Amino acid sequence: KIPLDGSTEGKEYKITSKFGTNIVVIEKEGVYIREADCPDKLCIHQGKITKPGIPLVCLPHRLLVTIEDAEAQKPDSVVR
């Protein structure tokens, strides 16, 4: 988890697993995948996400990037 509190704005994160590597960029307006070594690069073409509920997905690398709503993370608002 990476906070979107302004301290991470403009930073790039290299996410590497046994399946491959992706470069995820955090901006004030949202998050996007800038680079990937997967064959189809569909994760890059998905563009930027700016709201909770819309994921970025790289299936070959088994990577899922989402924005979570901080209010939904509070214990009293969890649906069980």
C-alpha positions as CSV (number, residue, x, y, z in Angstrom):
1,K,0.0,0.0,0.0
2,I,1.2,3.5,-0.9
3,P,-0.5,6.5,0.6
4,L,-1.8,9.2,-1.8
5,D,-1.3,12.0,0.7
6,G,1.0,14.2,-1.5
7,S,4.2,12.7,-0.1
8,T,4.3,10.2,-2.9
9,E,3.3,12.5,-5.7
10,G,5.6,12.3,-8.7
11,K,7.2,9.1,-7.6
12,E,7.7,6.0,-9.6
13,Y,7.6,2.5,-8.1
14,K,9.2,-0.5,-9.8
15,I,7.1,-3.6,-9.1
16,T,9.0,-6.8,-9.9
17,S,7.8,-10.4,-9.4
18,K,8.6,-13.7,-11.0
19,F,6.1,-12.8,-13.7
20,G,7.7,-9.5,-14.8
21,T,8.2,-5.8,-14.1
22,N,5.9,-2.8,-14.1
23,I,6.7,0.9,-13.4
24,V,3.7,2.5,-11.6
25,V,3.6,6.3,-11.4
26,I,1.7,8.3,-8.8
27,E,0.6,11.8,-9.7
28,K,-1.7,14.3,-8.0
29,E,-4.5,13.4,-10.5
30,G,-4.1,9.6,-10.3
31,V,-2.0,6.5,-10.9
32,Y,-0.9,4.9,-14.1
33,I,1.5,2.2,-15.4
34,R,4.2,3.9,-17.4
35,E,6.3,0.8,-18.3
36,A,5.9,-2.9,-18.4
37,D,7.8,-5.8,-19.9
38,C,4.6,-7.9,-20.7
39,P,4.0,-8.8,-24.3
40,D,0.8,-6.9,-25.0
41,K,1.3,-3.7,-22.9
42,L,-2.5,-3.4,-22.3
43,C,-1.8,-2.3,-18.7
44,I,0.0,0.8,-20.1
45,H,-2.9,1.6,-22.6
46,Q,-5.5,1.5,-19.8
47,G,-4.3,5.0,-18.9
48,K,-4.6,6.8,-15.5
49,I,-7.0,5.9,-12.8
50,T,-8.3,8.6,-10.6
51,K,-11.2,7.1,-8.5
52,P,-11.7,4.1,-6.3
53,G,-13.3,1.1,-7.9
54,I,-11.5,1.3,-11.3
55,P,-8.5,-1.0,-11.4
56,L,-5.3,-1.1,-13.5
57,V,-4.6,-4.7,-14.4
58,C,-1.6,-6.5,-15.9
59,L,-2.8,-10.1,-16.4
60,P,0.6,-11.5,-17.6
61,H,2.3,-10.1,-14.4
62,R,-0.7,-10.8,-12.1
63,L,-0.7,-7.2,-11.0
64,L,-3.7,-5.3,-9.8
65,V,-3.5,-1.6,-8.9
66,T,-6.4,0.1,-7.2
67,I,-7.2,3.3,-5.4
68,E,-8.9,2.7,-2.0
69,D,-11.3,5.1,-0.4
70,A,-9.8,6.1,3.0
71,E,-13.3,6.6,4.4
72,A,-14.2,3.0,3.5
73,Q,-11.2,1.7,5.5
74,K,-12.5,2.9,8.8
75,P,-13.6,0.0,11.1
76,D,-17.1,1.4,11.7
77,S,-17.9,1.6,8.0
78,V,-16.9,-2.0,7.1
79,V,-19.6,-4.1,5.7
80,R,-19.6,-7.6,7.1
